[in-house]
């Protein structure tokens, strides 16, 4: 399909109709429509581009983009293998861009930033880097299958300069597992693909809640430590 033909077509595609019926008047509907339009214009590469952007902007849910790629494959726009290959390639490209950000920031720059941020210390960065040095391989592979963290995990990999071949291999493997599951859901469920969203939404809410709880715990622990230090400093003076 040429770009001119796609722009001149007055009727919405069956893929867009399926997306509209799933998320009426919502930003998710707009995202699904945009993803479908991109795939119609440039084929499975459009799904790869959408997933690369999802890695850079975690609020974009791959749980919507990937099933639409599977739905397009079920309609014969391209093969299921192309859908999985391109979305995995897009995920790896996005991961390497964030890896580059982490490498650019570097350990010294992050320690300097932490020294200026209230409640943070350079030692916090050192502990994080030490943890990643011990568990980096598992973190990258499993992190690619956890909402939000599948994007963020690339940054410490860049900071620690994980070998590019190892980072790329682990990112591709983890992304392949995640992408295959959701692309196949869209392929086999067809227009009924939104039924999987209720489960992925629960997972995302759990991850967000856990992240918020961890931040709250960290802030409370750090504030209590500061109060304890101030009290200890006042005792000799009294």
Residue, then its C-alpha position, 0 to 999 in steps of 0.5 A: x500500500x502506498x502512502x498516497x493510497x493510504x491517505x486517500x482511503x476514506x474508510x477506516x481499516x478493520x484493524x482501526x475498527x477493532x482498536x476503536x471498539x476496544x478503547x472508545x474516546x481514550x488515549x489508548x484508542x489513539x495509540x492503537x490507531x496510530x500504531x495500526x496506521x504506522x503498520x499499514x504504511x510501512x508494514x511490520x517495521x511500523x510495529x518495531x518503531x512503535x516498540x522502540x518508542x515504548x522503550x524510550x517512553x515507558x508510559x506507552x504500553x507495549x501491552x496495546x502495541x504488541x497485540x495490534x501487531x499480532x492482529x495485523x498478522x492474523x489479517x494477513x498484513x504480514x507474517x507472525x514471524x515478521x511481527x515478532x522479529x520487528x518488535x523484538x528488534x525495536x525493543x533492542x534498539x530502544x534498549x541500546x539508546x537508554x544504555x547509551x544514556x547510562x554510559x553518557x551519564x557515567x558513575x561520576x556524574x551520577x554520584x555528583x547528581x546524587x550529592x545535590x539531590x535531597x535525601x540522596x547520597x553518592x553511596x546510594x549510587x555505589x550500592x546500586x552499581x554494586x548490586x547491578x554488577x552482581x545481578x546485572x545479567x538476570x536483571x536485564x533479562x527478567x527486567x525486559x518482562x516487567x512493565x516500566x523496569x524493562x526500560x529503566x534497567x538499560x540505564x544501569x547497564x550503560x553506567x556499568x558498561x556491561x559488554x555490548x554483546x552481552x547486553x544486546x543478547x540478554x535484552x533480545x532474549x527477554x524482549x523475545x519472550x515478552x513480545x512473543x506472548x503478546x503478539x500471539x495473543x493478538x494473533x489468536x484472539x483477533x478483535x477480542x485481544x483486549x481481554x488480556x488487558x485486565x491481567x496486564x493492567x493488574x501486573x502494571x498496577x502491582x509494579x507501580x504500587x511496589x515502586x511507590x512503596x519502595x520510594x516511600x520506605x526509602x524517604x521515611x528511612x532517610x528522614x528518620x536517619x537525619x532526625x537521629x543524627x540531629x538528635x545525636x548532635x544536640x546531646x553533647x551540646x546540651 
